[in-house]
Amino acid sequence: MGSTIDHGPVAPGNANRNAGDVVVASGRAGTPTAVILDSYPLWLEAVQRLLAEIGVTTVGKTASPQSALGLLDEHHPDLVVADVELLGEHTRLRWIESALSSSGEAKLIVVGPRSESGLVSEVLAAGAHAYVENTMDSSELTLVVKQVFDQSIFFAPVEPRRSTIGRPQAQPTNTLTRREWQILTLVSEGMSNGEIAHRLWVTEQTVKFHLSNVYRKLGVSNRTQASRWVRINGVLDVERKPAVGS
């Protein structure tokens, strides 16, 4: 099926926000935005309406994975909702990593059928923030969206099966400098480049320079994967790690 792309906002502005609306992390101003990927037009419309009810503006929706990447690169939304079956069994992990790279700091929710834990673990290990079954009702989807932005429900951690694509490795961190450890810590806490620069009294360009070194040393490609590396490898209190270099 061909793509159906809608660039028109559908959610109310900040002046009409409700108490239950989604609020993005500091540093990302304005109404939260979303891109939706699914093969069924009715589902695209339904998700768009649900997101609008909690204050999230849909800036694009499509049935084409490639078109979705273009929308992410153009709009850098706060949220991505994608149908895992549309991504393809052999290409879904690559698409997820491309989507996270294109959208910057977006939260990715993958929707799919009831499945064995292998698929769910695979998708989460690739960088998705949540996997939800396509049999869910509307209240469940809105709850998931709110939780990925502002978690208030916590479960005992379950170690996922790690993706072989861009898999983080613990050993290279022995070469991180003290400044790189500081920046990795702040990234894992959800701070933007601008906030990190203000905290450390450096320029954003300096933060980007150090981040590129962190990504290279950890074997990751974006801040989402770097934050996941911290969680998966159990690195705590990294700001007080001993310096290895300057």
C-alpha positions in Angstrom: 0.0 0.0 0.0 1.2 3.5 -0.8 2.0 6.1 1.8 -0.5 8.5 3.3 1.3 11.5 4.7 -0.4 14.3 6.6 1.8 17.3 7.7 -1.1 19.2 9.3 -1.2 19.6 13.0 -4.2 18.2 14.7 -3.6 18.8 18.4 -4.4 22.0 20.4 -1.7 24.5 21.2 -0.1 25.0 24.6 -2.8 27.5 25.6 -5.4 24.7 25.5 -3.3 21.9 27.1 -5.0 19.7 29.7 -3.6 18.5 33.0 -3.2 15.0 31.6 -1.3 16.0 28.5 2.1 14.7 27.7 4.9 17.1 28.6 8.3 16.5 27.0 11.6 16.8 28.8 13.1 20.3 29.4 15.0 21.6 26.4 12.4 20.6 23.9 10.0 23.5 23.8 6.4 23.6 22.4 3.7 21.0 21.9 5.0 17.4 21.7 4.9 16.0 18.1 4.7 12.5 16.6 5.1 10.5 13.4 3.0 7.4 12.9 3.9 4.4 10.7 1.3 1.8 9.9 -0.2 0.0 6.9 -3.8 0.6 7.8 -5.3 4.1 7.2 -7.9 3.5 9.9 -5.3 2.7 12.5 -3.3 5.8 11.5 -6.3 8.0 12.0 -7.2 6.3 15.3 -3.7 6.7 16.7 -3.6 10.3 15.6 -6.9 11.1 17.4 -5.7 9.3 20.6 -2.4 11.3 20.6 -4.3 14.5 20.1 -6.4 13.8 23.2 -3.3 13.9 25.3 -1.8 16.9 23.6 0.5 15.3 21.1 0.4 16.8 17.5 0.9 14.4 14.7 3.2 16.0 12.1 3.2 13.0 9.7 1.7 9.6 9.2 2.6 7.1 6.5 2.4 3.4 5.4 6.0 3.5 4.0 9.0 2.8 6.3 11.2 4.8 4.0 8.8 7.7 3.9 8.7 7.6 7.7 12.5 8.0 7.9 12.1 11.1 5.7 9.5 12.5 8.0 11.7 11.8 11.1 14.6 13.6 9.4 12.5 16.5 8.5 10.5 17.0 11.7 12.6 15.5 14.5 9.4 14.6 16.4 9.2 13.8 20.1 7.4 10.4 19.5 7.4 7.7 16.9 4.8 5.0 16.8 5.6 2.2 14.3 4.1 -1.2 13.3 6.8 -3.9 13.6 5.2 -6.1 11.0 5.5 -3.3 8.4 9.2 -3.1 9.1 10.0 -6.6 7.9 11.6 -9.5 9.7 15.1 -8.9 8.3 15.1 -5.1 8.2 13.3 -4.0 11.4 16.4 -3.7 13.6 18.2 -1.6 11.0 15.1 0.6 10.5 14.8 1.1 14.3 18.4 2.3 14.6 18.0 4.5 11.5 14.8 6.0 13.0 16.4 6.8 16.3 19.4 8.4 14.5 17.1 10.5 12.2 14.8 11.6 15.0 17.4 12.6 17.6 15.9 12.2 21.0 12.5 10.8 20.0 10.7 8.1 22.0 10.0 5.1 19.9 6.9 2.9 20.6 6.7 -0.3 18.5 3.3 -1.9 18.0 3.0 -5.6 17.0 1.2 -8.9 17.6 1.3 -10.9 20.8 4.7 -12.5 20.4 7.3 -14.7 22.1 9.7 -12.7 24.2 12.4 -13.0 21.6 10.9 -10.4 19.3 10.1 -8.0 22.1 13.6 -8.3 23.5 15.1 -7.9 20.1 13.1 -4.7 19.4 13.9 -3.2 22.8 17.6 -4.1 22.5 17.7 -2.3 19.2 16.6 0.9 21.0 12.8 1.0 21.1 11.4 2.5 24.3 8.3 0.3 24.5 6.6 -2.6 22.7 2.8 -2.8 22.9 0.5 -5.4 21.4 -1.9 -4.3 18.7 -4.8 -5.7 20.6 -4.5 -3.0 23.3 -7.3 -0.6 23.9 -7.0 3.2 23.7 -6.4 3.7 27.4 -3.4 1.4 27.3 -1.8 3.2 24.4 -2.2 6.6 26.1 -0.7 5.2 29.3 2.3 3.9 27.4 2.9 7.2 25.7 2.8 9.0 29.0 5.1 6.5 30.6 7.8 6.8 28.0 7.9 10.5 28.6 7.5 10.5 32.4 7.9 7.1 34.0 5.9 6.5 37.2 5.5 2.8 36.9 8.5 0.6 37.5 9.2 -3.1 37.1 12.0 -5.4 38.1 14.6 -5.2 35.3 14.8 -8.0 32.8 17.9 -8.4 30.7 16.9 -8.3 27.0 18.6 -10.2 24.3 21.0 -7.7 22.8 21.0 -6.7 19.2 24.0 -7.6 17.1 23.7 -4.3 15.4 25.6 -1.5 17.1 25.8 -3.6 20.3 27.4 -1.7 23.2 30.5 -3.1 24.6 31.8 -2.4 28.1 35.5 -2.6 27.6 36.1 0.6 25.4 35.0 2.8 28.3 38.4 2.3 29.9 39.6 5.0 27.4 36.9 7.6 28.2 38.3 10.8 29.7 36.8 12.4 32.8 35.0 15.0 30.6 33.6 12.3 28.4 32.3 10.4 31.5 30.7 13.6 32.8 28.9 14.2 29.4 27.8 10.5 29.2 26.4 10.8 32.7 24.3 13.9 31.8 23.2 12.4 28.5 21.9 9.3 30.4 20.0 11.6 32.7 18.1 13.0 29.6 19.8 16.4 29.3 20.1 18.1 25.9 23.4 19.3 24.5 22.4 22.9 25.4 21.7 21.9 29.0 25.0 20.0 29.3 26.9 23.0 27.8 25.3 25.3 30.4 26.0 22.8 33.3 29.7 22.3 32.3 30.4 25.9 31.2 31.4 24.9 27.7 30.0 25.5 24.2 27.5 23.2 22.5 30.1 22.5 19.8 32.4 21.2 22.6 29.7 18.9 23.9 29.1 17.6 20.4 32.8 17.0 19.9 33.0 15.0 23.2 29.8 13.1 22.3 31.2 12.0 19.0 34.2 10.5 20.8 31.9 8.8 23.3 29.9 7.2 20.6 33.0 6.0 18.8 34.5 4.5 21.9 31.2 2.8 23.0 30.4 1.5 19.5 27.1 3.3 19.4 25.6 5.9 17.0 23.4 8.2 19.0 22.5 9.4 22.5 19.7 6.9 23.0 22.1 4.0 22.5 24.7 5.7 24.7 22.0 6.0 27.5 21.1 2.3 27.0 24.7 1.4 27.3 24.8 2.9 30.7 21.7 1.0 31.8 22.6 -2.3 30.3 26.2 -2.3 31.6 25.1 -1.2 35.1 27.4 1.9 35.0 26.4 4.0 38.0 27.7 7.3 39.2 29.9 7.6 36.1 30.7 11.2 36.8 33.1 10.1 39.6 34.9 7.5 37.4 38.7 8.0 37.5 40.0 9.9 34.5 42.0 8.1 31.9 43.4 11.1 30.0 42.2 14.6 30.1 
